[in-house]
Structure formats: structure tokens, C-alpha cells
């Protein structure tokens, strides 16, 4: 059941690039406490759909509504002020700073004034909140390490910690498991699932089926810009169109790379 007030509504979303219909009338909802995966074959329109929801692409038609407010024309920074945070397929972090400083900077951006003077005082600020976020994302032991030297899996966790610093209620994750080994994928995706269980609305795109099975409460399947199926992973795995057009015989195993 959808929780009142904490709902993302994608209404008749259309995105054209010239004569190409990347997204062709897609509608769905994500409620607070839900973890929803958006999947589909290459060229299906899921990246374009996600970018429209996150504010990177303007809509051709349709509406993006969060907590009853239309976000259609808002830039990503403005959406962040409404509790909408996102991560990227390739982790976006400040490699010249330490792990802790990255999160301190993100917390500072959401709470206090910016500027060079504030930047120089990072180590004196947010002594409680930033370490708590590192603990939550499994990075506490790496707090003082330079980000440049981190393994990629730790950078993905750090990007998530940075997104959580904004205290989002809607979290948009662009292929959170991309580039991670199987064990790393499992750990990160269980963390994502926990965030939803704590009441956050989570929408993520993904290619790795082991990052979908057992994680997503619902799976949305885009094919040729349209929503071809939705339901639990088990339900969409049995869908004849989804199997033939996307999952194929890997659906039964739930661990392939599609």
C-alpha cells in the first residue's frame, strides 16, 4: 500500500531525442519503504527515463511528482532540496580529499554556508554526523584514507554516503552495482535494501540480476521505451515477453549479467 505523502509518481513520461522515442509514455509509482528496480535491454530507454526523473534531461511530455509536488522543471540541485538524491553509474567523489572530508563536505553543503573559508574548516565540522554515515556505509575504518587510493567498491559506497548526507527521502541509484565483484555487489545491495526498510523510497537501474533478485520489492521492465512488465523478480522472470526480449534463460538463475 502506498504511504501517503511519500510517493514518487511518474506520469506518462515521454522523452524524444529528435525523431527517436527513447521513453514512450511510461507511468509508475514508488512509495516510501519500497525498493524498486528499473531494468531492460540496452536501448530500452531506462537510462533516459532515470535521467528525466533525476533532472538531467528535460521531459518531452508527462510529469514527475514527488510528495504531491511537480518536479518537471527543477534542476537536480533544486530536487535535492526536496529530498531527492542520486548516485551515478561511475562514482562521483572528490579524489583529492579523504573519505571523511568527502562526507563532511556533503553534510556541510546541506546544512551550512559554503565557500572557501568553510571548506578550509572541514575537519572541525560535522564531527558526529559524517562519521555516523561512514559507519552506516561500512567505511569507518577508511575515514582518513585519500579517496584516490580507494578500491572502486569503496568509492561506490562513499558516493552512497555522500548522497545520504543530504538526508534524502527519495534515493535514485544509477546502476549501483556496476563494476563491482559479486561479493561487493551483495553487500552494497543489502545496504540499499536496508535504506528502503527504514522508510526511504529507492529507485535504481541495474544490469546485474543478482543485484535485483532478493533486493527489489518490485521490478519494472522497459522494452523499446515502454513499460513491458512489472512485479516481483519471480513474476517478471516468468513473463514470456521479458524472457524472450531481455532475461532469456538467465532469468531462472537470477545471477547473470544482462
C-alpha positions, -999 to 999 in steps of 0.1 A, spaced: 0 0 0 13 34 -9 23 56 20 5 90 19 28 119 10 59 98 4 53 87 -32 72 93 -64 47 94 -93 60 91 -129 30 101 -151 30 95 -188 68 102 -192 79 108 -227 114 117 -239 124 122 -275 158 128 -290 150 142 -324 129 115 -341 139 89 -316 114 80 -289 136 69 -260 108 69 -235 72 65 -248 45 71 -221 59 54 -190 39 56 -157 47 40 -123 49 49 -86 74 43 -59 63 46 -23 83 53 9 97 20 21 98 5 -13 129 -6 -32 122 -7 -70 145 -18 -98 142 -4 -133 157 -28 -158 157 -35 -195 179 -44 -225 204 -18 -240 185 9 -258 153 2 -238 151 38 -225 158 31 -188 188 54 -186 168 82 -203 138 76 -180 161 77 -150 178 109 -161 144 126 -166 134 116 -131 167 128 -116 165 161 -136 194 156 -160 171 156 -191 141 178 -197 108 160 -203 92 159 -238 59 152 -221 45 139 -188 51 147 -152 74 138 -123 56 142 -90 72 137 -56 52 141 -24 25 158 -44 48 184 -59 56 185 -96 94 184 -102 93 187 -140 113 219 -144 135 217 -113 173 212 -117 190 184 -98 202 208 -71 166 220 -65 153 185 -64 179 177 -37 163 204 -15 131 185 -18 147 153 -5 157 137 -39 193 125 -41 210 104 -67 242 85 -75 259 78 -108 269 47 -127 306 59 -124 312 70 -88 313 108 -85 335 117 -55 364 141 -47 395 121 -50 418 148 -37 401 146 -3 399 119 24 369 97 28 358 116 58 363 150 42 341 140 12 312 132 36 319 163 57 317 184 26 284 169 16 269 174 51 281 210 51 266 216 17 232 206 30 234 223 64 255 254 64 270 281 42 295 272 15 326 290 4 364 286 6 366 296 43 341 269 53 359 244 31 392 250 50 374 242 82 360 209 72 380 189 98 364 210 126 328 205 114 302 178 115 323 155 138 293 133 147 271 132 116 298 124 90 314 95 110 279 81 115 274 80 78 307 63 72 298 37 99 264 31 82 281 25 48 309 4 61 337 30 56 346 39 91 380 22 90 388 41 58 379 76 71 414 91 69 423 74 36 427 95 5 399 87 -19 423 84 -49 438 52 -34 404 36 -26 393 4 -44 364 10 -67 339 -8 -44 347 16 -16 343 46 -39 307 34 -47 300 31 -10 314 66 -5 292 80 -32 262 65 -14 274 80 19 276 114 2 241 111 -12 228 101 23 244 132 37 215 152 22 191 132 43 171 122 12 136 106 13 139 95 -23 171 79 -34 179 74 -71 207 50 -78 221 47 -114 235 11 -116 248 10 -81 264 -25 -86 282 -16 -119 319 -25 -118 317 -44 -86 326 -80 -79 298 -104 -68 306 -102 -31 308 -64 -32 275 -62 -51 258 -83 -25 270 -62 4 261 -29 -12 227 -40 -24 218 -53 11 226 -18 24 203 -3 -3 176 -27 8 180 -16 44 176 20 35 142 12 19 132 -8 50 139 23 71 113 42 51 132 57 22 118 54 -14 145 38 -35 146 35 -73 176 21 -91 186 9 -126 206 -22 -129 221 -48 -153 232 -74 -128 204 -97 -120 219 -107 -87 216 -71 -76 178 -73 -84 168 -107 -72 162 -107 -35 167 -70 -33 140 -52 -52 104 -53 -39 92 -46 -74 109 -48 -108 99 -25 -137 109 -38 -172 113 -13 -200 114 -25 -236 115 -1 -265 107 28 -243 76 13 -228 68 -5 -196 66 -41 -207 61 -57 -173 62 -51 -136 60 -72 -105 83 -92 -82 115 -106 -97 99 -140 -98 69 -127 -116 88 -108 -143 111 -138 -147 81 -159 -158 69 -132 -182 72 -146 -217 80 -113 -234 105 -103 -208 123 -137 -210 125 -136 -248 134 -99 -252 157 -95 -222 163 -121 -195 164 -152 -217 173 -184 -199 194 -165 -173 162 -155 -155 158 -188 -137 193 -184 -122 189 -148 -111 227 -142 -112 236 -134 -148 248 -102 -163 221 -90 -188 
